[in-house]
Amino acid sequence: NTVGVKVSDDWRFIGRLNGSYSEGSLGTFYDGRYLEAVTGLAYRPINNDRLNMLFKYTYFYDLPSPGQLTLGGSIADYAQQSHILSVDASYDVTAWLNVGGKYAYRTGDLRDNRTGGPWFESQAHLLIGRIDLRIVKEWDVLGELRLLDVPTADDRRFGALVAVYRHINDNIKMGVGYNFTDFSDDLTHLNYDRRGFFVNALAKY
């Protein structure tokens, strides 16, 4: 479920709620729980639309059912509950150059098995710097530098992402790119398996 409310000419409130609950007849090992609750404010000033910002809070709880398998084919034997704060901004420097960035912070707890055991504290910081260039009328090139810092695991990862987009019309563009890092810009995603090619579509109205 999603909701959007126009607070003023420049501000909009957004919300999203997704959830699922499953109970297995063979015991608690086969249960599944999922809850994603999102609230945020989008800043899109009408008098100077060169700057756009999004402030967002996410509560996320995930206990995968045994039917959800990892890429290696094994059961996703973990659970997480997280609070995530993020701010994303972009600014049109010129008609052909846009710069932006994102900062996100996650705090919460992780458990390394589904049925019980202790919860472990988990924190993470994500920093992204982004440049978007309009090369010709219908083509854009995107470049990002990314930093993921997980202090509780004493782990820091740095890398880049590049992509090329073609404008299909005034509202939609599609692109292909390569992620040189192995982490996602979504802090609810815990696995380091995102390195490689991707296809993406963006729409605006």
N, C-alpha and C positions, 0 to 999 in steps of 0.2 A: 504494500500500500504506500502511496506517495501523496504528498500534499504540498501546495505552494500558495503563499499568501503575499500579496503586494502590500508591504508595510508603508512605503512611500514611493515617490517617483524614482528614487535612487536605490531603495533597499527592498529585498524580497526574502521572506522566510521560507525555508524548504524543510521537509521532513520525509522520512522513509522508515517503514517498519516491515521487516520480513521475519517470519518465524516458522518453525516446524517442530512437531513433537511426535515421536514414534516409540512404541513400546513393544518389545519382543516377547513372545509367549514362552521362549526358552530360557528367560532370565535377563538380569539387568545388563549383561554384556551385549545384548542385542538391541538395547535402547539407543535412541538418538535424540539429540536436542540441538536446536539452532535458534538464535535470536540476534538480529541486527537492528538496532535502533539508531537513527541518524537525525540530528537537528543541525541547522546551519543558517547563515545569513549570506546572501549574495549582494555585493555592492556593484551596481552598474549605473554610474551617474549619467543623467541625460544631457547635462550641459557640457560635459567633457568625457566622452565615452572612450577615451584612449586608455583609461585605467579601469581594470576589472579585478575584483577580489572575491574570494570565497572563504568564509570561516565555517568550520565544521567540527562537530563533536559526534563521536560514534561509540556506542556501547556494543560489544560483540561477545557472544558466548557460543562456543562450538564444541559439541560432543558428537563426532561423526559416527554414524551407524556402521556396523561391520560391512554393509554393502558398498561403502565408499572406500575404494582402494587407492593406494599410492601409484605413482608411475611405474614402480617396480612390481606391482601386482599384489602387494601385501596390504593387510588391514591397517587403516589409519588409526593407530593405537595411541591416542593422545586426547587432551582436552585443553581448552583455553578460555579465559575470560579477560577481556581487555577494555580499557578506556583509551580512546585516541582523539587527540586534538590536532587540528591541521589548519594552515592558512595557505592559500594559493593566490598568486597575483600575476597579472600580465599587463604590460604597458606598450602601447604603440608609439615607438620613438619616431618613426616615419611611416609612410604608406607601405614601405617594403621591409621594415625591420620591427620585430616585436621581441621584447625581452621579458622574461618572467622567472618565477621561482616558486618553490614550495618548501615549507617546513612542517614536519609532522612529529608528534611525540606520542609514544605508546607507553602506558603503564598497566600492569595487570599480573596475572598468574598463569602458569602453565603446569600441566601434569603429564608425565611421560607414560601414562597408561590410562585406559578407559574406565576401569572398574573401581579404582581406589588409589590410595597412596597419597603422599604429601603434594601440596601445591608449591611451586617455586616462583619467586618473584621475577618478573621480566620487564625490562625497560628498553626502549629503543628510540633513537633520534634519526630522522631522515631529512637530508638537505638536497635540494635539486636546483641547479641553475640552468636556464633554458634560453635558447636563441632560435627564433623562427624567421627565416628569410624568404621573401617573395622573389624568386629568381626571374621568372617571366610571368605573364598574366595568369596562367593556369597552374603553375608549379610552385610548391614551397619546399624548403629544406629545413629540417628541424635537427638541432643538436642539443644534448643535455649532458651535464656533468652531475654525477650522483654520489652521495656519501651516505652510508648506513653505519651507525654506531650503536652497538649493543653492549653497554658498559657492564651489565650483569654477567655477560659471557666473555668479557674482555675481547670483543671481536669488533673490528672496524674494516669495512669494505668500501672501495672507491672504484669508480668506473664511468663509462660513457654510454650514451645511446644516440643513434642517428636514424633518421627516417626521411623519406621523400614522399610528398603528398601531391595529388592532382585534384584540382577543383572540378567536380562533376557539374555543379551549378552554383548559384549564389549561396546555397544553404548547406551543401554537402561536399566533403572532400574525403578521398580515400588514399591510403598510403601503405607503404611497406618499409620496414626498417629492421635494424639489428640491435639487440641489447647486449652490450659487451660485459655487463654485470650479470651476476647470477641471482640477484634479489629483485623483488617487485617494489613498485611505489605504493603498494597497498600493504600497510603494516599488519593487517590481519592474516596475511599470507606468511607462514612460518618457514616454508621450505625454500632452499636455495637452488631452484630448478628453472629459473626464468631466462637463462642465457640462450641467445639464438634469434632467429628471424621471427617476425610477427607481421600481421596484417591488421590495420586499424581503420575505422571509419569515424568521422566526426561530423556532427550536425549542429546547426545553429538556427535560431529564429528571432 
